[in-house]
Amino acid sequence: MADCLFLAGATGAIGRRVAPLFVAAGWRVVGTTRSSDKAPMLREWGVEPVVVDVFDAAALRAALEAVRPQVVMHQLTDLPPGLDPARMAEASQRNARIRDEGTRNLVAAAVAADVRRIVAQSIGFAYAVGPLPHSEDDPLDSDFDGPRGVSLRGVASLERQVLQAPLEAVVLRYGRLYGPGTGFDAAAGGAPVHVDAAARAAELAVLRGKTGIYNIAEDDGMLACDRAKRELGWSADWRGGQ
């Protein structure tokens, strides 16, 4: 029987690049979406769709207990295309709720379904001010009352819940995404990472990641990604089809 991946956020920027990697490798991939309109698209990719809202804890638990996957991957976000500045304030609130309440529901459902491993998306630009490049041991910014406070609270909650879960838990601190589906054709800002390389990191985290945190970004002096290169065999140069 094939191993099973429960991909929460299968139609998101990273989720839609991750799903084909596991389908091609022979995994059973079950992917979530909040919209029944996206279910046919998931089927075309070879993914079994589950229409569920991460905030519906009972439905999410029922879905996971029905599937009983070996691995859960948390790629859920709620951000506007291209990170539209006019919509980011409202989106940040929604995204923080996903990282807090949504993560709580997903972790609880995973534990109830006897999941072995969870891999979760975090961000690599939440570190406190300090010497560069930032390693995974550096503290995150705790200025929860500042302009970034909403996002920082969400990130801190997500990482804490995932890493404290009684599972093999891997957190990927992604840099700033670019590439297909992200709204950015080219790298922009510090610590960029192509969406295909980000998806590859998620695949490797499932296959060989050790419990803990990995920075995932290109080498521009912002984030130290030595652990991902050493333990996962990850490269920021990876693109789909390689």
Contacts in CASP RR format, 6 or more apart in sequence:
PFRMAT RR
TARGET T0000
AUTHOR 0000-0000-0000
METHOD contacts of the structure
MODEL  1
MADCLFLAGATGAIGRRVAPLFVAAGWRVVGTTRSSDKAPMLREWGVEPV
VVDVFDAAALRAALEAVRPQVVMHQLTDLPPGLDPARMAEASQRNARIRD
EGTRNLVAAAVAADVRRIVAQSIGFAYAVGPLPHSEDDPLDSDFDGPRGV
SLRGVASLERQVLQAPLEAVVLRYGRLYGPGTGFDAAAGGAPVHVDAAAR
AAELAVLRGKTGIYNIAEDDGMLACDRAKRELGWSADWRGGQ
2 26 0 8 1.000
2 27 0 8 1.000
2 28 0 8 1.000
3 27 0 8 1.000
3 28 0 8 1.000
3 70 0 8 1.000
3 71 0 8 1.000
4 27 0 8 1.000
4 28 0 8 1.000
4 29 0 8 1.000
4 30 0 8 1.000
4 67 0 8 1.000
4 68 0 8 1.000
4 69 0 8 1.000
4 70 0 8 1.000
4 71 0 8 1.000
5 22 0 8 1.000
5 27 0 8 1.000
5 28 0 8 1.000
5 29 0 8 1.000
5 30 0 8 1.000
5 69 0 8 1.000
5 70 0 8 1.000
5 71 0 8 1.000
5 72 0 8 1.000
5 73 0 8 1.000
5 206 0 8 1.000
6 30 0 8 1.000
6 31 0 8 1.000
6 32 0 8 1.000
6 64 0 8 1.000
6 67 0 8 1.000
6 69 0 8 1.000
6 71 0 8 1.000
6 72 0 8 1.000
6 73 0 8 1.000
6 110 0 8 1.000
6 115 0 8 1.000
7 15 0 8 1.000
7 18 0 8 1.000
7 19 0 8 1.000
7 22 0 8 1.000
7 29 0 8 1.000
7 30 0 8 1.000
7 31 0 8 1.000
7 32 0 8 1.000
7 47 0 8 1.000
7 73 0 8 1.000
7 75 0 8 1.000
8 31 0 8 1.000
8 32 0 8 1.000
8 54 0 8 1.000
8 72 0 8 1.000
8 73 0 8 1.000
8 74 0 8 1.000
8 75 0 8 1.000
8 76 0 8 1.000
8 106 0 8 1.000
9 15 0 8 1.000
9 31 0 8 1.000
9 32 0 8 1.000
9 33 0 8 1.000
9 75 0 8 1.000
9 76 0 8 1.000
9 77 0 8 1.000
10 16 0 8 1.000
10 18 0 8 1.000
10 19 0 8 1.000
10 29 0 8 1.000
10 31 0 8 1.000
10 32 0 8 1.000
10 33 0 8 1.000
10 42 0 8 1.000
10 47 0 8 1.000
10 49 0 8 1.000
10 75 0 8 1.000
11 33 0 8 1.000
11 35 0 8 1.000
11 38 0 8 1.000
11 41 0 8 1.000
11 42 0 8 1.000
12 75 0 8 1.000
12 77 0 8 1.000
13 77 0 8 1.000
13 177 0 8 1.000
13 181 0 8 1.000
13 182 0 8 1.000
13 195 0 8 1.000
14 75 0 8 1.000
14 121 0 8 1.000
14 174 0 8 1.000
14 177 0 8 1.000
14 195 0 8 1.000
14 198 0 8 1.000
14 199 0 8 1.000
14 202 0 8 1.000
15 73 0 8 1.000
15 75 0 8 1.000
15 199 0 8 1.000
15 202 0 8 1.000
16 45 0 8 1.000
16 181 0 8 1.000
17 180 0 8 1.000
17 195 0 8 1.000
17 196 0 8 1.000
17 198 0 8 1.000
17 199 0 8 1.000
17 240 0 8 1.000
18 73 0 8 1.000
18 75 0 8 1.000
18 199 0 8 1.000
18 202 0 8 1.000
18 203 0 8 1.000
19 29 0 8 1.000
19 31 0 8 1.000
19 42 0 8 1.000
19 45 0 8 1.000
19 46 0 8 1.000
19 47 0 8 1.000
20 45 0 8 1.000
21 199 0 8 1.000
21 200 0 8 1.000
21 203 0 8 1.000
22 29 0 8 1.000
22 203 0 8 1.000
22 206 0 8 1.000
23 29 0 8 1.000
23 45 0 8 1.000
23 46 0 8 1.000
23 47 0 8 1.000
28 48 0 8 1.000
28 69 0 8 1.000
29 46 0 8 1.000
29 47 0 8 1.000
29 48 0 8 1.000
30 47 0 8 1.000
30 48 0 8 1.000
30 49 0 8 1.000
30 50 0 8 1.000
30 67 0 8 1.000
30 69 0 8 1.000
31 42 0 8 1.000
31 47 0 8 1.000
31 48 0 8 1.000
31 49 0 8 1.000
31 50 0 8 1.000
32 49 0 8 1.000
32 50 0 8 1.000
32 51 0 8 1.000
32 52 0 8 1.000
32 54 0 8 1.000
32 63 0 8 1.000
32 76 0 8 1.000
33 39 0 8 1.000
33 42 0 8 1.000
33 49 0 8 1.000
33 50 0 8 1.000
33 51 0 8 1.000
34 51 0 8 1.000
34 52 0 8 1.000
34 53 0 8 1.000
35 51 0 8 1.000
36 51 0 8 1.000
38 49 0 8 1.000
39 49 0 8 1.000
39 51 0 8 1.000
42 48 0 8 1.000
42 49 0 8 1.000
43 49 0 8 1.000
50 63 0 8 1.000
50 67 0 8 1.000
52 59 0 8 1.000
52 60 0 8 1.000
52 63 0 8 1.000
53 59 0 8 1.000
53 60 0 8 1.000
54 60 0 8 1.000
54 76 0 8 1.000
54 98 0 8 1.000
54 101 0 8 1.000
54 102 0 8 1.000
54 105 0 8 1.000
54 106 0 8 1.000
55 97 0 8 1.000
55 101 0 8 1.000
55 102 0 8 1.000
55 105 0 8 1.000
56 105 0 8 1.000
57 105 0 8 1.000
57 108 0 8 1.000
57 109 0 8 1.000
60 105 0 8 1.000
60 106 0 8 1.000
60 109 0 8 1.000
61 105 0 8 1.000
61 108 0 8 1.000
61 109 0 8 1.000
61 112 0 8 1.000
61 113 0 8 1.000
63 109 0 8 1.000
64 72 0 8 1.000
64 109 0 8 1.000
64 110 0 8 1.000
64 112 0 8 1.000
64 113 0 8 1.000
64 115 0 8 1.000
65 109 0 8 1.000
65 112 0 8 1.000
65 113 0 8 1.000
67 113 0 8 1.000
68 113 0 8 1.000
68 114 0 8 1.000
68 115 0 8 1.000
69 113 0 8 1.000
69 115 0 8 1.000
70 115 0 8 1.000
70 116 0 8 1.000
70 117 0 8 1.000
71 115 0 8 1.000
71 116 0 8 1.000
71 117 0 8 1.000
71 118 0 8 1.000
71 119 0 8 1.000
71 206 0 8 1.000
72 106 0 8 1.000
72 110 0 8 1.000
72 115 0 8 1.000
72 117 0 8 1.000
72 118 0 8 1.000
72 119 0 8 1.000
73 118 0 8 1.000
73 119 0 8 1.000
73 120 0 8 1.000
73 202 0 8 1.000
73 206 0 8 1.000
74 103 0 8 1.000
74 106 0 8 1.000
74 118 0 8 1.000
74 119 0 8 1.000
74 120 0 8 1.000
74 121 0 8 1.000
74 158 0 8 1.000
74 162 0 8 1.000
75 121 0 8 1.000
75 202 0 8 1.000
76 98 0 8 1.000
76 102 0 8 1.000
76 106 0 8 1.000
76 121 0 8 1.000
77 95 0 8 1.000
77 98 0 8 1.000
77 121 0 8 1.000
78 91 0 8 1.000
78 94 0 8 1.000
78 95 0 8 1.000
78 98 0 8 1.000
79 88 0 8 1.000
79 91 0 8 1.000
79 95 0 8 1.000
80 87 0 8 1.000
80 88 0 8 1.000
80 91 0 8 1.000
81 183 0 8 1.000
82 182 0 8 1.000
82 183 0 8 1.000
82 184 0 8 1.000
83 183 0 8 1.000
92 150 0 8 1.000
92 151 0 8 1.000
93 150 0 8 1.000
95 151 0 8 1.000
95 154 0 8 1.000
96 150 0 8 1.000
96 151 0 8 1.000
96 153 0 8 1.000
96 154 0 8 1.000
99 154 0 8 1.000
99 155 0 8 1.000
99 157 0 8 1.000
99 158 0 8 1.000
100 153 0 8 1.000
100 154 0 8 1.000
100 157 0 8 1.000
100 158 0 8 1.000
103 120 0 8 1.000
103 157 0 8 1.000
103 158 0 8 1.000
103 161 0 8 1.000
103 162 0 8 1.000
104 157 0 8 1.000
104 161 0 8 1.000
106 118 0 8 1.000
107 118 0 8 1.000
107 161 0 8 1.000
107 162 0 8 1.000
107 165 0 8 1.000
107 167 0 8 1.000
110 118 0 8 1.000
110 165 0 8 1.000
110 167 0 8 1.000
111 165 0 8 1.000
111 166 0 8 1.000
111 167 0 8 1.000
115 167 0 8 1.000
116 167 0 8 1.000
116 168 0 8 1.000
117 167 0 8 1.000
117 168 0 8 1.000
117 169 0 8 1.000
117 170 0 8 1.000
117 206 0 8 1.000
118 162 0 8 1.000
118 165 0 8 1.000
118 167 0 8 1.000
118 168 0 8 1.000
118 169 0 8 1.000
118 170 0 8 1.000
119 170 0 8 1.000
119 171 0 8 1.000
119 172 0 8 1.000
119 202 0 8 1.000
119 205 0 8 1.000
119 206 0 8 1.000
120 158 0 8 1.000
120 159 0 8 1.000
120 162 0 8 1.000
120 169 0 8 1.000
120 170 0 8 1.000
120 171 0 8 1.000
120 172 0 8 1.000
121 172 0 8 1.000
121 174 0 8 1.000
121 202 0 8 1.000
122 155 0 8 1.000
122 158 0 8 1.000
122 159 0 8 1.000
122 171 0 8 1.000
122 172 0 8 1.000
122 173 0 8 1.000
122 174 0 8 1.000
122 213 0 8 1.000
123 151 0 8 1.000
123 155 0 8 1.000
123 173 0 8 1.000
123 174 0 8 1.000
123 175 0 8 1.000
124 134 0 8 1.000
124 173 0 8 1.000
124 174 0 8 1.000
124 175 0 8 1.000
124 191 0 8 1.000
124 215 0 8 1.000
124 216 0 8 1.000
124 217 0 8 1.000
124 223 0 8 1.000
125 175 0 8 1.000
125 176 0 8 1.000
125 190 0 8 1.000
125 191 0 8 1.000
125 222 0 8 1.000
126 140 0 8 1.000
126 141 0 8 1.000
126 148 0 8 1.000
126 151 0 8 1.000
126 152 0 8 1.000
126 155 0 8 1.000
126 173 0 8 1.000
127 134 0 8 1.000
127 138 0 8 1.000
127 139 0 8 1.000
127 140 0 8 1.000
127 141 0 8 1.000
128 138 0 8 1.000
128 139 0 8 1.000
128 140 0 8 1.000
128 141 0 8 1.000
128 142 0 8 1.000
128 143 0 8 1.000
129 141 0 8 1.000
130 138 0 8 1.000
132 221 0 8 1.000
132 222 0 8 1.000
133 221 0 8 1.000
133 222 0 8 1.000
133 223 0 8 1.000
133 224 0 8 1.000
134 215 0 8 1.000
134 222 0 8 1.000
134 223 0 8 1.000
134 224 0 8 1.000
135 215 0 8 1.000
135 224 0 8 1.000
135 226 0 8 1.000
135 227 0 8 1.000
136 173 0 8 1.000
136 212 0 8 1.000
136 213 0 8 1.000
136 214 0 8 1.000
136 215 0 8 1.000
136 224 0 8 1.000
136 227 0 8 1.000
140 152 0 8 1.000
140 155 0 8 1.000
140 156 0 8 1.000
140 159 0 8 1.000
141 148 0 8 1.000
141 152 0 8 1.000
142 152 0 8 1.000
142 156 0 8 1.000
143 149 0 8 1.000
143 152 0 8 1.000
144 152 0 8 1.000
144 153 0 8 1.000
144 156 0 8 1.000
158 171 0 8 1.000
159 171 0 8 1.000
159 213 0 8 1.000
162 169 0 8 1.000
162 171 0 8 1.000
163 169 0 8 1.000
163 171 0 8 1.000
163 211 0 8 1.000
163 212 0 8 1.000
163 213 0 8 1.000
168 211 0 8 1.000
169 211 0 8 1.000
169 212 0 8 1.000
170 205 0 8 1.000
170 209 0 8 1.000
170 210 0 8 1.000
170 211 0 8 1.000
170 212 0 8 1.000
170 213 0 8 1.000
170 214 0 8 1.000
171 212 0 8 1.000
171 213 0 8 1.000
171 214 0 8 1.000
172 198 0 8 1.000
172 201 0 8 1.000
172 202 0 8 1.000
172 205 0 8 1.000
172 213 0 8 1.000
172 214 0 8 1.000
172 216 0 8 1.000
173 213 0 8 1.000
173 214 0 8 1.000
173 215 0 8 1.000
173 216 0 8 1.000
173 223 0 8 1.000
174 193 0 8 1.000
174 198 0 8 1.000
174 201 0 8 1.000
174 216 0 8 1.000
174 217 0 8 1.000
175 190 0 8 1.000
175 191 0 8 1.000
175 192 0 8 1.000
175 193 0 8 1.000
175 198 0 8 1.000
175 215 0 8 1.000
175 216 0 8 1.000
175 217 0 8 1.000
175 223 0 8 1.000
176 184 0 8 1.000
176 187 0 8 1.000
176 188 0 8 1.000
176 189 0 8 1.000
176 190 0 8 1.000
176 191 0 8 1.000
176 192 0 8 1.000
176 193 0 8 1.000
176 217 0 8 1.000
177 184 0 8 1.000
177 192 0 8 1.000
177 193 0 8 1.000
177 194 0 8 1.000
177 195 0 8 1.000
177 198 0 8 1.000
178 184 0 8 1.000
178 185 0 8 1.000
178 186 0 8 1.000
178 187 0 8 1.000
178 188 0 8 1.000
178 192 0 8 1.000
178 193 0 8 1.000
178 194 0 8 1.000
178 195 0 8 1.000
179 185 0 8 1.000
179 186 0 8 1.000
179 194 0 8 1.000
179 195 0 8 1.000
179 196 0 8 1.000
180 195 0 8 1.000
180 196 0 8 1.000
181 195 0 8 1.000
182 195 0 8 1.000
187 194 0 8 1.000
187 218 0 8 1.000
190 217 0 8 1.000
190 220 0 8 1.000
190 222 0 8 1.000
191 217 0 8 1.000
191 218 0 8 1.000
191 220 0 8 1.000
191 221 0 8 1.000
191 222 0 8 1.000
191 223 0 8 1.000
192 217 0 8 1.000
192 218 0 8 1.000
192 220 0 8 1.000
193 216 0 8 1.000
193 217 0 8 1.000
193 218 0 8 1.000
193 236 0 8 1.000
194 218 0 8 1.000
194 236 0 8 1.000
194 239 0 8 1.000
196 238 0 8 1.000
196 239 0 8 1.000
196 240 0 8 1.000
197 216 0 8 1.000
197 218 0 8 1.000
197 234 0 8 1.000
197 235 0 8 1.000
197 236 0 8 1.000
197 237 0 8 1.000
197 238 0 8 1.000
197 239 0 8 1.000
198 216 0 8 1.000
199 240 0 8 1.000
200 234 0 8 1.000
200 235 0 8 1.000
200 238 0 8 1.000
200 240 0 8 1.000
201 214 0 8 1.000
201 216 0 8 1.000
201 228 0 8 1.000
201 232 0 8 1.000
201 234 0 8 1.000
204 228 0 8 1.000
204 232 0 8 1.000
204 233 0 8 1.000
204 234 0 8 1.000
205 214 0 8 1.000
205 232 0 8 1.000
208 231 0 8 1.000
208 232 0 8 1.000
208 233 0 8 1.000
209 231 0 8 1.000
209 232 0 8 1.000
210 231 0 8 1.000
214 225 0 8 1.000
214 227 0 8 1.000
214 228 0 8 1.000
214 231 0 8 1.000
214 232 0 8 1.000
214 234 0 8 1.000
215 223 0 8 1.000
215 224 0 8 1.000
215 225 0 8 1.000
215 227 0 8 1.000
215 228 0 8 1.000
216 223 0 8 1.000
216 225 0 8 1.000
216 228 0 8 1.000
216 234 0 8 1.000
216 236 0 8 1.000
217 223 0 8 1.000
217 225 0 8 1.000
217 236 0 8 1.000
218 236 0 8 1.000
219 225 0 8 1.000
219 236 0 8 1.000
225 234 0 8 1.000
225 236 0 8 1.000
228 234 0 8 1.000
229 235 0 8 1.000
END
